[in-house]
Amino acid sequence: MESTFKLPHWILIICGITTFISIIISLIGIYLQLKNYRKPFEQRLIVRILVIVPLFSISCYSKLINDTIGSIIEPIREIYEAFVIYTFYKLLVLMLGGERKIILMTLNKEPISHLFPINLILGKINISHPKHFLTIKRCILQYVWVKPLLFLIIYISKIIGIYQINNLKISSISLWIGLLYNLSVTISLYSLGIFWKCLYDELNIFQPWSKFLCVKLIIFASYWQGILIGIMNWLGIFENEFAGEIIQNGLLSFEMIFFAILHWKSFPYKDFTINKIPDSSKMKILFAIKDFINIGDLIYDLKITTMYGDNYNLRNFDAITDSKIYDKSDTFNQKIYQGLRISGNGKKYWINVDPESGIDNESVKSGNNNNNNNNNNNNSMKGIPRLSKLSEIVRNNNNNGDTITTPLLEESNNIITNNNNYLSNINEVINEFDDDEPFINEDDFNKDEKLYQYVKRHYIPDETINYPVEYEIDMKNSNNSDRINKLRERVRSNSRLV
């Protein structure tokens, strides 16, 4: 059914102008990011976030001037909106150094309570526990695959003729789809907010408030503004049943210019120019485009977190170099319960524990020999043991024949013991190069070059070594370039030899 409601012509002109300006601002920002593509892991996420503004602008304005075209673009925009929430989460994780670093650096952090009234139902969130971290990630990520499913259901129900957008009867499919949609987006946004709350102090160093507002405001503008207009439409404030949707698209078309300016200021390309990152290569624009449109990271996360998630356990997220005992950490308590031990010389290892009591028999004996007053306590423990007793067992325990290391410790042992597979010393590389090759001086710069050539020669084929990159030299500020200064010094040294 076509809508007979139209906005006044002068409003359409204003919306068209704001739409055009917002698209131009966003495209320039995206181009400059791609032109200075020096940090692919970070910039691919930034560019994905920047794309939301022109996509919103085109979608909303096309709904005003041509409903048929707008109806094709709108589902793409809605699905991409969910993708942006996930992308912003990934950007926050990247700022903090990755999931593993977040879990390890918050080991001694106090658990965070949910907001009222959710805290009456759910317990506190311990971001340092991999399972809690995984739950937050899943709650954010679920919106990415729930929304396409809902649009598929809407599309099929429209074909069948049972979908009516303004029908809010209990038997209406549009009502239940709307409830599921609102529930999914609320869970995703709330989980993103909880993630922010858990890591507020850590994120505060990076001052990401404007970035947070960019994502939150554009999602809230479409979400809550749409709900408010929908309620007004349901109450009969608008004479035409399609008036609410058209007004919503008109408002968003006008608002996008402000979001474009906010995104420009919050994600500046100048952070990635040669002045900010000297001595760095940048990816060519075509390959940068290929990099940011590749959604392999999303597919990986969907598979790992939604379908499996087994890797998010305490053993896999343990640092072999951290031998500190965290007496007040619930996560550390659970690590001990699941088999973490630290020997007298500070070496960390894991043991196979009794699944019933959570403690191995040898550790109990060792603990009992040193604490005669608690002879029978440990063997009868069924829940998580007291932290004081567990810490005592960890301190007094020694290596035994039943030890197993964490995956990282196993990898570390391979690096140390199996020199056939790993390089333990740069001198192993030097012997492979002839004396007449240019890199003969053993300073750090030349060692890096030799290591690069070695890895390229032995491990990575030429066709898959990397995307083509360009090394840009800032001749105006060449004195600030360590690479250029080292090359100059090497030229001077070789000229003296001649």
RAZI-V291352 format. One record per residue. N is the residue number from 1. OMEGA is omega in radians with two decimals (* if undefined). Layout:
# RAZI-V291352
n = <N | N>
omega = <OMEGA | OMEGA>
This chain:
# RAZI-V291352
n = <1 | 2 | 3 | 4 | 5 | 6 | 7 | 8 | 9 | 10 | 11 | 12 | 13 | 14 | 15 | 16 | 17 | 18 | 19 | 20 | 21 | 22 | 23 | 24 | 25 | 26 | 27 | 28 | 29 | 30 | 31 | 32 | 33 | 34 | 35 | 36 | 37 | 38 | 39 | 40 | 41 | 42 | 43 | 44 | 45 | 46 | 47 | 48 | 49 | 50 | 51 | 52 | 53 | 54 | 55 | 56 | 57 | 58 | 59 | 60 | 61 | 62 | 63 | 64 | 65 | 66 | 67 | 68 | 69 | 70 | 71 | 72 | 73 | 74 | 75 | 76 | 77 | 78 | 79 | 80 | 81 | 82 | 83 | 84 | 85 | 86 | 87 | 88 | 89 | 90 | 91 | 92 | 93 | 94 | 95 | 96 | 97 | 98 | 99 | 100 | 101 | 102 | 103 | 104 | 105 | 106 | 107 | 108 | 109 | 110 | 111 | 112 | 113 | 114 | 115 | 116 | 117 | 118 | 119 | 120 | 121 | 122 | 123 | 124 | 125 | 126 | 127 | 128 | 129 | 130 | 131 | 132 | 133 | 134 | 135 | 136 | 137 | 138 | 139 | 140 | 141 | 142 | 143 | 144 | 145 | 146 | 147 | 148 | 149 | 150 | 151 | 152 | 153 | 154 | 155 | 156 | 157 | 158 | 159 | 160 | 161 | 162 | 163 | 164 | 165 | 166 | 167 | 168 | 169 | 170 | 171 | 172 | 173 | 174 | 175 | 176 | 177 | 178 | 179 | 180 | 181 | 182 | 183 | 184 | 185 | 186 | 187 | 188 | 189 | 190 | 191 | 192 | 193 | 194 | 195 | 196 | 197 | 198 | 199 | 200 | 201 | 202 | 203 | 204 | 205 | 206 | 207 | 208 | 209 | 210 | 211 | 212 | 213 | 214 | 215 | 216 | 217 | 218 | 219 | 220 | 221 | 222 | 223 | 224 | 225 | 226 | 227 | 228 | 229 | 230 | 231 | 232 | 233 | 234 | 235 | 236 | 237 | 238 | 239 | 240 | 241 | 242 | 243 | 244 | 245 | 246 | 247 | 248 | 249 | 250 | 251 | 252 | 253 | 254 | 255 | 256 | 257 | 258 | 259 | 260 | 261 | 262 | 263 | 264 | 265 | 266 | 267 | 268 | 269 | 270 | 271 | 272 | 273 | 274 | 275 | 276 | 277 | 278 | 279 | 280 | 281 | 282 | 283 | 284 | 285 | 286 | 287 | 288 | 289 | 290 | 291 | 292 | 293 | 294 | 295 | 296 | 297 | 298 | 299 | 300 | 301 | 302 | 303 | 304 | 305 | 306 | 307 | 308 | 309 | 310 | 311 | 312 | 313 | 314 | 315 | 316 | 317 | 318 | 319 | 320 | 321 | 322 | 323 | 324 | 325 | 326 | 327 | 328 | 329 | 330 | 331 | 332 | 333 | 334 | 335 | 336 | 337 | 338 | 339 | 340 | 341 | 342 | 343 | 344 | 345 | 346 | 347 | 348 | 349 | 350 | 351 | 352 | 353 | 354 | 355 | 356 | 357 | 358 | 359 | 360 | 361 | 362 | 363 | 364 | 365 | 366 | 367 | 368 | 369 | 370 | 371 | 372 | 373 | 374 | 375 | 376 | 377 | 378 | 379 | 380 | 381 | 382 | 383 | 384 | 385 | 386 | 387 | 388 | 389 | 390 | 391 | 392 | 393 | 394 | 395 | 396 | 397 | 398 | 399 | 400 | 401 | 402 | 403 | 404 | 405 | 406 | 407 | 408 | 409 | 410 | 411 | 412 | 413 | 414 | 415 | 416 | 417 | 418 | 419 | 420 | 421 | 422 | 423 | 424 | 425 | 426 | 427 | 428 | 429 | 430 | 431 | 432 | 433 | 434 | 435 | 436 | 437 | 438 | 439 | 440 | 441 | 442 | 443 | 444 | 445 | 446 | 447 | 448 | 449 | 450 | 451 | 452 | 453 | 454 | 455 | 456 | 457 | 458 | 459 | 460 | 461 | 462 | 463 | 464 | 465 | 466 | 467 | 468 | 469 | 470 | 471 | 472 | 473 | 474 | 475 | 476 | 477 | 478 | 479 | 480 | 481 | 482 | 483 | 484 | 485 | 486 | 487 | 488 | 489 | 490 | 491 | 492 | 493 | 494 | 495 | 496 | 497 | 498>
omega = <-3.11 | 3.12 | 3.07 | -3.13 | 3.12 | 3.04 | 3.08 | -3.05 | -3.10 | 3.08 | 3.11 | 3.13 | 3.12 | 3.12 | 3.11 | 3.14 | 3.14 | 3.09 | -3.14 | -3.12 | -3.14 | 3.11 | -3.13 | 3.13 | -3.10 | -3.13 | 3.09 | 3.11 | 3.12 | 3.14 | -3.12 | 3.04 | -3.14 | -3.14 | 3.13 | -2.99 | -3.06 | 3.12 | -3.02 | -3.09 | -3.14 | -3.02 | 3.07 | 3.10 | 3.13 | -3.13 | 3.11 | 3.11 | -3.13 | -3.10 | -3.05 | -3.09 | 3.11 | 3.11 | 3.07 | -3.09 | -3.13 | -3.11 | -3.07 | -3.10 | 3.10 | 3.07 | 3.14 | -3.03 | 3.13 | -3.05 | -3.12 | 3.11 | 3.13 | 3.14 | 3.10 | -3.09 | -3.03 | 3.11 | 3.11 | 3.12 | -3.10 | 3.13 | 3.13 | 3.08 | 3.09 | 3.13 | -3.14 | 3.10 | 3.09 | -3.12 | 3.13 | 3.04 | 3.13 | 3.12 | 3.10 | 3.12 | 3.13 | 3.11 | -3.07 | 3.05 | 3.11 | -3.08 | -3.10 | -3.13 | 3.13 | -3.11 | -3.10 | -3.07 | 3.11 | -3.06 | -3.11 | -3.08 | 3.14 | 3.06 | -3.09 | 3.11 | 3.01 | 3.07 | 3.08 | 0.06 | -3.10 | -3.14 | 3.07 | -3.10 | -3.07 | 3.11 | -3.11 | -3.13 | 3.09 | -3.03 | 3.14 | 3.10 | -3.09 | -3.13 | 3.08 | 3.10 | 3.14 | 3.13 | 3.10 | -3.13 | 3.12 | -3.13 | 3.07 | -3.02 | -3.07 | -3.13 | -3.10 | -3.14 | 3.09 | -3.07 | 3.06 | 3.11 | 3.13 | 3.11 | 3.07 | 3.11 | 3.11 | -3.11 | -3.13 | -3.12 | 3.06 | 3.11 | -3.14 | 3.13 | -3.10 | -3.11 | 3.08 | -2.94 | -3.08 | 3.12 | -3.08 | 3.07 | -3.08 | 3.14 | -3.08 | 3.12 | 3.13 | 3.10 | -3.08 | 3.06 | 3.10 | 3.12 | 3.12 | 3.12 | -3.13 | 3.11 | -3.10 | -3.11 | 3.11 | 3.12 | -3.11 | -3.14 | 3.12 | 3.14 | 3.07 | 3.09 | 3.10 | 3.08 | 3.10 | -3.11 | -3.13 | -3.04 | -3.07 | -3.10 | -3.13 | -3.14 | -3.08 | 3.13 | -3.05 | 3.14 | -3.08 | -3.02 | -3.12 | 3.09 | 3.12 | 3.13 | 3.13 | -3.08 | -3.09 | -3.04 | -3.11 | 3.07 | -3.13 | 3.13 | 3.13 | -3.04 | -3.07 | 3.07 | 3.11 | 3.11 | -3.13 | 3.13 | 3.09 | 3.10 | 3.11 | 3.11 | 3.14 | 3.12 | 3.09 | 3.14 | 3.09 | -3.11 | -3.11 | -3.09 | 3.13 | -3.06 | -3.12 | -3.14 | -3.13 | 3.10 | 3.11 | 3.13 | 3.09 | 3.11 | -3.13 | 3.10 | 3.13 | -3.06 | -3.04 | -3.14 | 3.10 | 3.09 | 3.11 | 3.12 | 3.13 | 3.10 | 3.13 | -3.11 | -3.06 | -3.13 | -3.06 | 3.10 | -3.08 | 3.09 | -3.05 | 3.11 | -3.10 | 3.10 | 3.14 | -3.10 | 3.13 | 3.11 | -3.13 | 3.04 | 3.07 | -3.13 | 3.09 | -2.98 | -3.11 | 3.13 | 3.04 | 3.08 | 3.10 | -3.11 | -3.03 | 3.11 | 3.09 | -3.07 | 3.12 | 3.12 | 3.10 | 3.14 | 3.12 | -3.13 | 3.09 | -3.13 | -3.07 | -3.03 | -3.06 | -3.06 | -3.05 | -3.13 | -3.11 | -3.11 | -3.13 | 3.10 | -3.02 | -3.13 | -3.13 | 3.14 | 3.10 | -3.12 | -3.10 | -3.10 | -3.10 | 3.14 | -3.13 | 3.09 | -3.11 | -3.04 | -3.05 | -3.08 | 3.07 | 3.12 | 3.10 | 3.08 | -3.14 | 3.06 | 3.11 | 3.14 | -3.11 | 2.98 | 3.11 | 3.09 | 3.09 | -3.08 | -3.10 | 3.14 | 3.09 | -3.14 | -3.12 | 3.09 | 3.14 | 3.11 | 3.00 | -3.05 | 3.05 | -3.09 | -3.13 | -3.08 | -3.11 | -3.12 | 3.12 | -3.07 | -3.11 | 3.13 | 3.13 | 3.12 | -3.12 | 3.13 | -3.12 | 3.14 | -3.11 | -3.10 | -3.05 | -3.10 | -3.11 | -2.98 | -2.98 | -3.03 | -2.98 | -3.07 | -3.08 | -3.08 | -3.11 | 3.13 | 3.09 | -3.10 | 3.10 | -3.06 | -3.13 | 3.13 | 3.13 | 3.12 | 3.13 | 3.12 | 3.13 | -3.09 | -3.04 | -3.05 | 3.06 | 3.11 | 3.05 | -3.04 | -3.05 | -3.06 | 2.97 | -3.09 | 3.02 | 3.10 | -3.14 | 3.12 | 3.08 | 3.12 | 3.13 | 3.12 | 3.11 | -3.14 | -3.08 | -2.97 | -3.03 | -3.11 | 3.10 | -3.09 | -3.06 | 3.08 | 3.09 | -3.10 | -3.13 | -3.13 | 3.09 | -3.13 | -3.00 | -3.08 | -3.11 | -3.04 | 3.12 | -3.11 | -3.11 | 3.07 | -2.99 | -3.04 | -3.08 | 3.12 | -3.00 | 3.01 | -3.06 | -3.12 | -3.12 | 3.10 | 3.10 | 3.13 | -3.13 | 3.12 | 3.11 | -3.14 | 3.14 | -3.13 | 3.13 | -3.08 | -2.97 | -2.98 | -3.00 | 3.08 | -3.06 | -3.05 | -3.11 | -3.03 | 3.13 | 2.96 | 3.07 | -3.12 | 3.12 | 3.05 | -3.08 | -3.13 | 3.08 | -3.06 | 3.12 | -3.11 | -3.06 | 3.13 | 3.13 | -3.08 | 3.10 | -3.12 | -3.13 | 3.13 | 3.13 | 3.09 | 3.10 | -3.13 | 3.12 | 3.10 | 3.13 | -3.13 | -3.14 | 3.13 | 3.10 | 3.13 | 3.14 | *>
